């Protein structure tokens, strides 16, 4: 069982848990222990996960930066994570969304669809055909470059930006 609830002032996440301790987790005295050590080690080895426990440290770090608050991590039969949000954060997100739409010459719906399409790497031509834009230069200057600049997409070969085999994927 898992659920995420996004409210005006917080994000609440709950999932089933086999607790090794009970109560609120804090950075002081925090000792990470994976629920499945073999799986955790495997993902760390293939580079798909950070060092064990870094997620909790990052959660504390970025919650402080983005909302000025501190997350609550409560371990019991249900592991609960509560991330506070500032109301002004929502306004900033809306400003960023408007800026992205203004800079990338696509509607919000087309932009979202293109990003989902680029979950797997796509060539500029594939992306352009997907959007139904005929002019190569127009697509490069009004869609690809702004999306790269805003960090929405990344290049598969950033050291060779003009490579024929260059592809782009959702960041």
C-alpha positions in Angstrom: 0.0 0.0 0.0 1.3 3.4 -0.9 -0.2 6.8 -1.3 0.8 10.4 -1.9 -1.5 13.3 -1.0 -0.6 16.8 -2.2 -2.2 19.5 -0.1 -1.9 23.2 -0.2 0.6 23.4 2.6 2.3 19.9 2.5 2.9 16.7 0.7 2.1 13.5 2.6 3.5 10.1 1.5 2.7 6.9 3.2 3.8 3.4 2.4 3.8 0.0 4.1 6.9 -0.7 6.1 8.8 -3.3 8.2 10.0 -1.0 10.9 13.4 -1.5 12.5 12.7 1.4 14.9 9.6 3.4 15.8 9.0 7.1 15.8 10.4 10.2 14.1 13.7 10.0 12.2 16.1 12.9 12.5 19.5 13.5 10.9 21.1 13.3 14.3 21.5 9.7 15.1 20.1 8.6 11.7 21.4 5.2 10.6 20.1 4.0 7.2 19.1 0.4 6.9 17.6 -0.8 3.6 14.5 -2.8 3.5 16.1 -5.0 0.9 19.9 -4.7 1.2 20.6 -6.9 -1.8 18.4 -4.7 -4.1 19.8 -1.5 -2.6 23.4 -2.7 -3.2 22.6 -3.7 -6.8 21.1 -0.3 -7.6 24.1 1.5 -6.1 26.5 -0.6 -8.1 24.8 0.1 -11.4 24.7 3.8 -10.6 20.9 4.0 -10.3 21.0 4.9 -6.6 23.1 7.1 -4.4 24.8 6.1 -1.3 22.6 4.5 1.3 20.9 7.2 3.4 21.6 10.0 1.0 18.0 10.4 0.2 17.1 11.3 3.7 19.9 13.8 3.9 18.9 15.3 0.5 15.2 15.5 1.7 16.3 17.5 4.7 18.6 19.7 2.6 16.2 20.5 -0.3 13.1 20.9 1.9 15.0 23.6 3.8 16.0 25.3 0.6 12.6 25.2 -1.2 10.2 25.6 1.7 12.2 26.8 4.6 10.8 23.9 6.7 11.9 20.5 7.8 10.4 17.2 6.6 8.9 14.8 9.1 9.9 11.1 8.6 8.0 8.8 10.9 8.8 5.1 10.9 6.2 2.6 12.1 4.1 -0.1 10.3 3.3 2.8 7.9 6.3 4.9 7.0 5.1 8.5 6.8 6.9 11.4 5.1 5.5 14.9 5.5 7.1 17.7 3.4 6.0 21.2 4.2 5.2 23.6 1.4 5.1 27.4 1.5 2.2 29.0 -0.2 4.6 31.3 -2.1 6.3 28.2 -3.5 3.1 27.5 -5.5 3.3 31.0 -7.0 6.9 30.5 -8.0 6.1 27.2 -9.7 3.3 29.0 -11.6 5.8 31.7 -12.6 8.4 29.2 -13.8 5.6 27.3 -15.7 4.6 30.5 -17.5 8.3 31.4 -18.2 8.8 27.9 -19.7 5.7 28.2 -21.9 6.8 31.7 -23.0 10.4 30.6 -23.8 9.6 27.3 -25.4 7.3 28.0 -28.3 4.8 25.2 -27.5 1.5 25.0 -25.6 1.7 23.5 -22.1 -0.1 20.4 -23.4 2.3 19.9 -26.4 5.3 20.6 -24.1 4.1 18.0 -21.6 3.4 15.5 -24.4 6.9 16.1 -25.9 8.6 15.6 -22.6 6.7 12.3 -22.1 7.7 11.3 -25.6 11.3 12.0 -24.7 11.4 9.6 -21.8 13.5 7.5 -24.1 16.1 9.4 -26.2 14.8 10.9 -29.5 16.5 12.6 -32.4 15.7 16.2 -33.2 13.9 15.0 -36.3 11.7 12.6 -34.3 10.9 15.3 -31.8 10.1 17.7 -34.6 7.8 15.3 -36.4 6.1 14.5 -33.1 5.3 18.2 -32.7 4.3 18.6 -36.4 6.7 21.5 -37.0 8.2 21.7 -40.5 11.1 24.1 -40.2 14.3 22.6 -38.8 15.8 25.9 -37.8 12.5 27.2 -36.3 12.2 24.0 -34.2 15.9 24.2 -33.1 15.7 27.8 -32.0 12.3 28.0 -30.5 11.9 24.5 -29.0 15.2 22.5 -28.6 17.5 25.3 -27.5 15.1 26.7 -24.9 14.3 23.3 -23.5 18.0 22.6 -23.2 18.6 26.0 -21.6 15.8 25.4 -19.1 17.1 21.9 -18.2 13.9 20.2 -19.4 15.9 17.9 -21.8 19.4 16.7 -22.0 21.7 15.5 -24.8 22.9 11.9 -25.0 26.3 13.2 -26.3 26.8 16.6 -24.6 30.4 16.7 -25.7 29.3 16.5 -29.3 26.3 18.8 -29.6 26.3 18.8 -33.4 26.7 15.0 -33.8 24.4 13.3 -36.4 23.6 10.7 -33.8 22.7 13.3 -31.1 19.5 12.5 -29.2 17.6 14.2 -26.5 15.8 12.9 -23.4 13.7 14.2 -20.6 15.8 15.5 -17.8 
